[in-house]
């Protein structure tokens, strides 16, 4: 790992853990703010609360810490925080992973379950132990989410209500990309960690503004590409690229996968 240059498709603010782990391994980390979240606005709080009131879900599932933050921060702004907090607390809360669990606990929400596998499949595995037939679940999430989770939960026997809180677009401020693009063009980037399917699409959107697709893929095939999970790997495959999937679908898991690859 020593002297390697490793990039991750996250902003500096969201990649502090990655930078710390990579730096400790005597490699160099580069943060790439690839996507940005655009909130649907204050109306999503009423939409979520109305869904809770009308559907009376047994469970709520949070698939990212971002969803937690956007939901509760928006509720604070419009003085509906306590109402939202109570509505969520009256369900059995499931968090997809430790970061999401911490974000919920910060808001005073008790998390009842967290899967061993931090993914949609892991959430499905949790539900198979909870007598789910005919019960209801609400999932606040991104408008760019795939239908996989909802379809999986419906197959298990749940009635699923998804509430979309935000949509995703390619990051608009590319000032942090300048050095990466120069290193990349000179084949000096050893590995790139892709953290979501959305980040894959945004990466290509941003890079193809400067490099044609054929040249971009040619350089990428010389890099080690690490996907944080299978959906991210599938998205890279759509662009004609193979990747290594992190054994554990977290940033530390991705770092350990890189270490093993370069050892």
Buried (B, 14 or more C-beta within 10 A) or exposed (E): BEEBBBBBBBBBEBBBBBBEBBEEBEBBBBBBBBBBBEEBEEEBBEBBBEBBEEBEBBBBBBBBBBBBBBBBEBBEEBEBBEBBBEBBBEBBBBBBBBBBBEBBBEBEBEBBBBBEBBBBBBBBBBBEEBEBEEBBBBBBBBEBBEEEBBEBBEEBEBBBBBBBBBEBEBBEEBEBBEEBBEBBBEEEBBBBBBBBBBBBBBBBBBBEEEBEEEEBBEBBEEBBBBBBBBBBBBBBEEBEBEBBBBEBBBBEBBBBBBBEEBE
